[in-house]
Amino acid sequence: MTDTAPESVTVQRDIPFHEMDGVTLTLDLYDSPAASGPKPVAVLVRGGAFRSGDKGEFARHALDLAADGFLVIEPQYRLAPEWTFPAALVDVKAAIEWARTEGESYGADTDHIVGVGHSAGANLVVLAALTADEPGFEPELYPGASSGLSAVVGYAGIYDFHALDNAADDEADAPHRAYLTGGPDDEPAAYDLASPVGQVNTDAPPTLLLHGTNDDVVPPAQSELLADALGPMTDVVHETVPSDHGFPFHGANYDDVYERTVEFIRRVGVGGPDTGDAAGAGERTGLPGGNLPGPADRIDDLGPGDTRGPDRRDGPGF
């Protein structure tokens, strides 16, 4: 299905990109026919504590990035407890490799792909970059295509599961344990392999880490730990936002976060020419000002023309 979003951004929904064990995952693709190519690609990955949610939560960012000259995809990924680590990571890599394999037909610059993620999604895009092309984490569908990323942006991410587990009020009910199939004593390898801080290497791409100062879901120390680990390896920018866990989706923070993100992507050479004058603050193609529903809010009964998909979370999480 193809929708025409505000300001002539075209949205193609539910494009299949990864099938395994009877499950077919789809992605949404955002594009502006007015933007000249080849277009850098942005892969947007939502949060949900690895257990809930669906594509569509990053719709506002996707619309704006497409208007600013990116080809944007937002993929689904498999969820715990039915699917555990590394299923979600493999799915995100499949989306990156789909962009490399199919992107040229949409005008993509497949040599310039950036990953942007929130919370659990930040874990997945950072980990995808740090484990690029490692056979144990690669999908089988796109042989020869790289899962590497040119740059990464993480919002309020989970980067060290050992530290997160230690910070949890009730470790037994910590949501990441469903994803890792147990605690650190039961699954030490999963805790290590799923934690980006344990996978840092000299091939790490330029990375922007933003975290809310009042985040009571994922401790701000998570971004500090990764910034310290990445510092000797790559260009890393670690900044805070005076807000809570859902800051990328709040109207009060949105323009600032978006500008920081695009400025960073362009500075490291991924974002192409500056098209900022085409869609200034308050005139973007996304939803109008004011607070957007945050990741922990419930949205029901959205029609196919809406620019944000339903949020299926039952409560707070990452």
Backbone torsions as a table, in degrees:
resi	resn	phi	psi	omega
1	MET	NA	138.4	178.5
2	THR	-118.3	127.5	175.0
3	ASP	-113.9	151.4	172.3
4	THR	-103.7	113.6	-178.6
5	ALA	-85.1	171.7	177.8
6	PRO	-54.6	151.4	177.1
7	GLU	60.4	30.9	171.4
8	SER	64.7	26.5	169.8
9	VAL	-84.8	125.0	-178.9
10	THR	-92.9	134.0	-180.0
11	VAL	-116.8	119.3	173.3
12	GLN	-105.4	115.9	-173.2
13	ARG	-99.6	152.8	168.5
14	ASP	60.3	47.4	174.0
15	ILE	-84.9	119.8	179.6
16	PRO	-65.1	138.5	178.9
17	PHE	-138.4	-14.6	-177.9
18	HIS	-153.8	125.4	178.4
19	GLU	-129.5	131.3	178.7
20	MET	-158.8	140.3	175.6
21	ASP	49.8	40.1	177.3
22	GLY	80.0	2.6	179.1
23	VAL	-105.4	128.6	175.2
24	THR	-112.3	118.3	178.2
25	LEU	-95.6	147.7	-179.9
26	THR	-127.0	164.8	176.8
27	LEU	-133.5	159.6	171.7
28	ASP	-104.9	139.0	-178.3
29	LEU	-119.4	128.3	-178.8
30	TYR	-113.8	133.0	-176.2
31	ASP	-149.9	147.6	174.1
32	SER	-112.4	110.5	179.4
33	PRO	-58.7	-22.6	-179.2
34	ALA	-76.6	-19.1	-178.3
35	ALA	-80.5	134.9	179.8
36	SER	-80.7	149.6	-179.8
37	GLY	-107.1	-178.7	-2.5
38	PRO	-70.0	146.0	-172.1
39	LYS	-104.0	131.3	171.8
40	PRO	-60.5	152.8	-175.7
41	VAL	-105.2	137.3	172.4
42	ALA	-117.9	123.8	177.0
43	VAL	-104.3	115.5	-175.1
44	LEU	-105.3	126.0	-173.8
45	VAL	-125.8	118.5	-175.5
46	ARG	-77.2	171.3	174.0
47	GLY	-93.4	-157.0	-178.4
48	GLY	133.0	19.2	178.4
49	ALA	59.1	24.5	-178.3
50	PHE	64.5	6.9	-172.1
51	ARG	-121.8	-16.0	-171.7
52	SER	-154.6	172.2	178.6
53	GLY	99.3	176.9	-178.9
54	ASP	-157.1	164.9	176.5
55	LYS	-58.4	154.4	-176.3
56	GLY	114.1	-18.6	-179.1
57	GLU	-69.7	-23.6	179.0
58	PHE	-98.8	20.8	-172.7
59	ALA	-59.5	-40.9	-178.4
60	ARG	-63.5	-45.4	176.8
61	HIS	-60.9	-40.7	-178.2
62	ALA	-63.2	-43.5	178.8
63	LEU	-61.3	-44.4	-177.8
64	ASP	-70.1	-40.7	178.2
65	LEU	-65.0	-38.9	177.3
66	ALA	-63.6	-41.7	177.7
67	ALA	-64.9	-25.8	178.9
68	ASP	-91.5	13.4	169.6
69	GLY	101.7	8.3	177.4
70	PHE	-95.1	150.5	162.0
71	LEU	-91.9	122.8	-169.4
72	VAL	-118.1	134.1	172.8
73	ILE	-126.6	143.6	174.8
74	GLU	-127.5	109.3	-174.3
75	PRO	-96.2	158.3	164.3
76	GLN	-78.8	163.3	167.7
77	TYR	-148.2	158.1	-176.8
78	ARG	-70.7	149.4	-170.5
79	LEU	-117.0	147.6	171.9
80	ALA	-77.9	157.2	4.6
81	PRO	-85.1	-7.8	-179.4
82	GLU	-63.9	-38.2	-179.7
83	TRP	-121.8	128.2	-175.2
84	THR	-116.3	173.9	179.5
85	PHE	-53.1	133.2	10.5
86	PRO	-104.0	27.8	-173.3
87	ALA	-54.6	-50.0	-177.6
88	ALA	-62.7	-38.2	178.2
89	LEU	-63.7	-43.9	178.7
90	VAL	-61.0	-38.3	179.9
91	ASP	-66.1	-41.9	177.5
92	VAL	-63.9	-41.1	176.1
93	LYS	-62.5	-37.4	177.8
94	ALA	-62.5	-37.7	178.0
95	ALA	-65.4	-41.3	177.6
96	ILE	-62.9	-44.0	-178.3
97	GLU	-71.3	-31.6	172.0
98	TRP	-60.0	-43.8	179.3
99	ALA	-60.4	-39.4	179.3
100	ARG	-70.9	-33.6	-176.1
101	THR	-82.8	-42.1	-174.2
102	GLU	-105.8	-11.5	-170.2
103	GLY	-63.2	-34.3	-176.9
104	GLU	-60.1	-32.0	179.3
105	SER	-68.0	-16.3	176.2
106	TYR	-103.8	8.5	179.2
107	GLY	85.9	21.4	-175.8
108	ALA	-80.7	148.1	166.3
109	ASP	-92.0	95.5	-171.8
110	THR	-74.8	-3.5	173.9
111	ASP	-88.0	-6.7	-178.0
112	HIS	-130.8	95.4	-179.9
113	ILE	-126.3	127.4	178.9
114	VAL	-114.7	142.1	175.4
115	GLY	-105.7	134.1	177.0
116	VAL	-127.1	126.1	-178.2
117	GLY	-140.1	153.5	176.2
118	HIS	-116.9	128.9	172.5
119	SER	61.3	-116.9	176.1
120	ALA	-59.8	-34.6	177.0
121	GLY	-64.9	-32.1	175.5
122	ALA	-66.5	-41.0	174.1
123	ASN	-55.7	-43.4	-174.0
124	LEU	-70.7	-41.1	-179.1
125	VAL	-72.6	-38.0	178.1
126	VAL	-66.0	-44.0	-178.9
127	LEU	-66.9	-36.1	176.2
128	ALA	-59.5	-42.5	-180.0
129	ALA	-66.9	-40.1	-175.7
130	LEU	-77.7	-19.4	178.8
131	THR	-114.2	27.8	-176.5
132	ALA	-53.3	127.8	172.8
133	ASP	66.8	16.2	174.4
134	GLU	-76.8	122.1	-170.8
135	PRO	-53.9	-38.0	-176.7
136	GLY	-66.9	-15.9	-177.8
137	PHE	-115.7	8.6	-174.3
138	GLU	-96.2	141.1	173.4
139	PRO	-70.4	159.5	-179.0
140	GLU	-89.8	-11.8	-168.8
141	LEU	-74.9	-26.3	-173.9
142	TYR	-123.8	66.6	-177.5
143	PRO	-61.4	133.3	179.5
144	GLY	90.3	-16.4	177.7
145	ALA	-84.1	138.0	-178.4
146	SER	-84.6	144.2	173.6
147	SER	-98.1	12.8	179.4
148	GLY	-69.1	154.2	178.0
149	LEU	-121.4	145.9	179.8
150	SER	-81.1	-25.1	178.1
151	ALA	-162.4	159.4	-178.4
152	VAL	-136.5	141.3	173.4
153	VAL	-126.1	122.6	179.5
154	GLY	-116.8	123.5	175.6
155	TYR	-103.5	117.7	173.2
156	ALA	52.1	47.9	-172.2
157	GLY	-85.5	162.6	173.1
158	ILE	-101.6	116.1	-172.4
159	TYR	-123.3	-11.5	177.8
160	ASP	-143.5	102.7	-176.0
161	PHE	-69.6	-29.5	176.2
162	HIS	-62.2	-47.7	-179.9
163	ALA	-66.9	-37.8	179.0
164	LEU	-64.2	-41.2	178.9
165	ASP	-63.1	-41.0	-179.8
166	ASN	-66.8	-27.9	-177.7
167	ALA	-87.0	-10.8	-176.0
168	ALA	-70.9	140.3	178.4
169	ASP	-67.2	-38.8	178.9
170	ASP	-129.6	93.2	-173.3
171	GLU	-59.4	-33.4	-177.5
172	ALA	-63.8	-31.1	-179.0
173	ASP	-100.1	8.7	-179.2
174	ALA	-59.2	127.4	-172.6
175	PRO	-61.6	-27.5	-178.8
176	HIS	-69.6	-15.6	-178.6
177	ARG	-69.9	-27.4	174.7
178	ALA	-67.0	-35.1	-180.0
179	TYR	-73.3	-37.8	-177.4
180	LEU	-95.0	-0.5	176.7
181	THR	65.1	28.1	176.1
182	GLY	150.8	-171.4	179.0
183	GLY	-90.9	179.1	-175.9
184	PRO	-64.3	-27.9	177.5
185	ASP	-74.6	-30.6	-179.4
186	ASP	-82.5	-37.8	-173.0
187	GLU	-131.0	60.7	-177.4
188	PRO	-61.8	-35.5	-179.3
189	ALA	-66.5	-41.8	179.0
190	ALA	-64.4	-42.0	178.6
191	TYR	-60.3	-39.3	-179.6
192	ASP	-73.3	-48.4	-174.0
193	LEU	-71.1	-30.1	-179.3
194	ALA	-85.6	-4.0	-178.8
195	SER	-98.9	114.4	179.1
196	PRO	-54.8	-32.4	-179.5
197	VAL	-61.5	-25.5	179.2
198	GLY	-87.9	-4.8	-177.2
199	GLN	-115.3	8.0	-178.2
200	VAL	-61.5	137.0	179.4
201	ASN	-151.4	174.9	-174.7
202	THR	-72.9	-8.9	176.1
203	ASP	-90.4	4.8	-179.3
204	ALA	-59.8	135.1	179.4
205	PRO	-80.0	166.8	173.5
206	PRO	-52.9	138.6	-170.5
207	THR	-136.6	132.3	172.1
208	LEU	-109.6	126.5	178.3
209	LEU	-118.9	119.6	175.9
210	LEU	-117.6	140.3	-178.6
211	HIS	-146.4	139.9	177.3
212	GLY	-72.5	135.0	-179.9
213	THR	-67.3	-24.3	-178.5
214	ASN	-107.9	26.8	-178.9
215	ASP	-70.8	115.8	177.7
216	ASP	-107.9	13.8	176.7
217	VAL	-105.8	-52.7	174.5
218	VAL	-118.0	117.7	-175.8
219	PRO	-57.8	136.8	176.2
220	PRO	-55.3	-23.3	178.3
221	ALA	-60.9	-21.6	178.1
222	GLN	-61.3	-44.5	178.7
223	SER	-70.0	-33.8	177.5
224	GLU	-62.9	-42.7	-179.7
225	LEU	-60.9	-44.5	-178.9
226	LEU	-70.3	-39.4	178.4
227	ALA	-60.1	-41.5	178.5
228	ASP	-64.5	-39.2	-179.0
229	ALA	-71.1	-37.5	-177.6
230	LEU	-79.5	-23.5	-173.5
231	GLY	-48.0	-47.5	-179.5
232	PRO	-75.6	-8.4	-170.6
233	MET	-103.8	-30.6	-171.0
234	THR	-158.3	179.3	175.0
235	ASP	-77.6	108.7	-178.9
236	VAL	-124.6	133.2	176.1
237	VAL	-117.7	123.3	179.3
238	HIS	-119.5	118.3	-178.0
239	GLU	-135.5	159.9	179.2
240	THR	-112.8	161.5	177.7
241	VAL	-128.4	130.6	-178.2
242	PRO	-74.6	74.3	-175.4
243	SER	-160.5	-169.3	-176.7
244	ASP	-102.4	-160.7	-173.1
245	HIS	-65.2	-32.9	-176.1
246	GLY	-90.9	23.0	-171.3
247	PHE	-55.0	-33.6	-177.7
248	PRO	-64.7	-18.0	-175.2
249	PHE	-104.5	-2.0	-178.4
250	HIS	-85.1	134.9	178.2
251	GLY	-57.3	-34.5	-178.4
252	ALA	-67.8	-24.9	-177.1
253	ASN	-108.8	-14.7	-166.8
254	TYR	-57.8	-52.6	-175.8
255	ASP	-60.7	-41.7	-179.2
256	ASP	-64.0	-46.0	-179.2
257	VAL	-65.1	-42.8	-179.9
258	TYR	-62.6	-44.7	-179.8
259	GLU	-63.6	-41.9	178.0
260	ARG	-61.4	-40.6	-177.8
261	THR	-64.9	-51.3	-176.5
262	VAL	-68.3	-37.5	177.4
263	GLU	-60.4	-43.6	179.2
264	PHE	-64.3	-47.4	-177.8
265	ILE	-59.3	-42.0	-179.8
266	ARG	-70.6	-37.1	-178.3
267	ARG	-62.9	-35.9	-178.7
268	VAL	-88.2	8.0	170.2
269	GLY	87.1	21.0	-178.7
270	VAL	-103.3	-29.4	-166.3
271	GLY	-86.0	-4.2	178.4
272	GLY	75.3	-165.4	-175.8
273	PRO	-65.8	150.7	-179.9
274	ASP	-73.6	119.2	176.6
275	THR	-114.5	24.3	-174.7
276	GLY	-58.2	-31.2	-178.7
277	ASP	-68.3	-19.7	-177.4
278	ALA	-76.1	-22.6	-179.0
279	ALA	-148.0	85.1	-177.0
280	GLY	-78.1	175.6	179.7
281	ALA	-57.6	133.1	-179.1
282	GLY	83.5	-5.4	-179.7
283	GLU	-124.2	19.7	-177.1
284	ARG	-74.0	170.5	-177.8
285	THR	-81.2	-6.9	-178.1
286	GLY	-77.6	-169.2	-179.5
287	LEU	-65.5	153.7	-177.0
288	PRO	-66.6	172.8	-174.1
289	GLY	-59.8	175.9	-174.2
290	GLY	95.7	168.2	-176.2
291	ASN	-68.6	129.1	168.8
292	LEU	-82.0	155.0	173.2
293	PRO	-57.7	128.5	-177.6
294	GLY	-81.9	174.8	-176.1
295	PRO	-61.5	-23.2	-178.0
296	ALA	-96.7	2.1	179.4
297	ASP	-90.2	150.9	-179.8
298	ARG	-95.9	130.0	176.8
299	ILE	-119.6	127.2	-179.0
300	ASP	-125.6	155.1	169.6
301	ASP	60.1	39.9	173.8
302	LEU	-80.9	135.8	179.5
303	GLY	-83.1	173.6	-177.1
304	PRO	-65.5	-19.1	179.7
305	GLY	-87.8	-6.2	-179.2
306	ASP	-71.4	154.2	-176.1
307	THR	-97.7	7.1	176.2
308	ARG	-139.9	127.9	-176.9
309	GLY	-74.6	167.8	-179.1
310	PRO	-67.4	144.2	176.6
311	ASP	-103.5	117.7	-172.6
312	ARG	-99.9	17.2	-176.7
313	ARG	-74.6	144.4	179.3
314	ASP	-94.1	-5.0	-178.9
315	GLY	178.0	-174.9	-177.5
316	PRO	-65.8	151.1	179.8
317	GLY	-179.4	-172.8	-179.9
318	PHE	-117.7	NA	NA
